[in-house]
């Protein structure tokens, strides 16, 4: 399988990444999908970083 497929890379993100992405998209659901986290967590991160 590794002959034609790269190993998955686990991306490490920080809350600032979520905030910056939200500033660009202005859509909590889209940000949650990008970072694979619930919308509730996106809202919490946004509220904590105001």
C-alpha positions, 0 to 999 in steps of 0.5 A: 500500500505504501508504494502508491500512498503516503503515510497520513500526517497528524496535523498539530494545530493551536487555538490561534489557527482556529481563530485565524481560519474563522476570521477568513471564513466566518463560518463555524461549521466549516472551521469545525469540519476543517479541524475535525472538532465540534462546533461547540469547541470552535465557539469556546476557542473563539470566546476564549481568544477575544 
